[in-house]
Amino acid sequence: MATLAEPLPEPMPTLGRDDRFFLTMALVMMALVFTGFSFHLAMGRSTFHRPLLIHLHAVTFMGWIVIYVLQNIFVTRGSMALHRRLGWIGAGWIAAMIVLGTAVTVGMVQRGAIPFFFYPLNFLIFDPMTVLTFAGLTWAAIAMRRRTDWHRRLHYCGTAMLMAPAISRLLPSPLLMPRAYEAAFLPVLIFPAIGIVADLRRGRRVHPAWWCGAAVMACSIIATELLTFSPAGTAIYRAVTAGTPGAAVPPLAFGSPPPAP
C-alpha cells in the first residue's frame, strides 16, 4: 500500500575535525577577550566614564571577536551564503579597527595617559603594529578565501594577534616591568602552536599556513622591539607628541603608578 510520507528535514552537516577545532578556538578567544576586559572592569582599573572614542574603539574590537565566532558557526552549520556576506562586512570592519585603534593610541600618548608599566614609545608602536599585523593576515585570508585550508588558518592567526590586550589585563603587569610588553605579546604565539599540534595529532603534516602565520606574528613582535629602541622610533614619538602634553613625557621611561585608592 502506498503511503504519503512527510518530507524529512534536511540533515545538519557533519562537523569535521577542522570545523570543531576552529570553532572551539574561536570560542576560547572570545572567552579570553571578555574575561580579560571584564576582569579589568571588575578590579576598578577601567570605567564606563570614558570619551566616546574609547567606547567606539571597544565596541568595534569586541565586535570583531563576535564576527569571527559567527563566521565559524556559519561554516559548521553549512550556512556559506551568510558566511560570505558577513565576510565582506568584516573586510570593511577591519578598516574601522585600524582607524579607531590608531586614533585611541595616538590620543593616549599625546595626553601622556598610557599605562605606567609600558614605555610610552613602546605603547605608541605596538598598538598600531598589532592592528596592522592583524589586518594584513586577515586580508590575506580573505584574498585566499577559495583555498579554505589557507583561509581559515591565516584568519585564525590574525585574530590571535588581537589576544595580547586581553592577556595583558589578566597578568600582574606592574610586577613584570620592564618586560610587560613581551609578557603580553609572546603568548599569542601559543595559538598557532596549538594549530600545529592539532595537525600533528591528526597524523598529517603541519600545514604551511601555520608557519607563515606564526612567522608574521613573530616578525611583528620583533619589529616592534627594534623600532622602539631605534632613532626612527624616537623621531616618530617626537613628531606625534609635538605640541601636546605627551611631549614632556620621556619616550623610554616608565610613568609613576597611580595613587592607591
Disulfide bonds with the S-S distance in Angstrom:
none
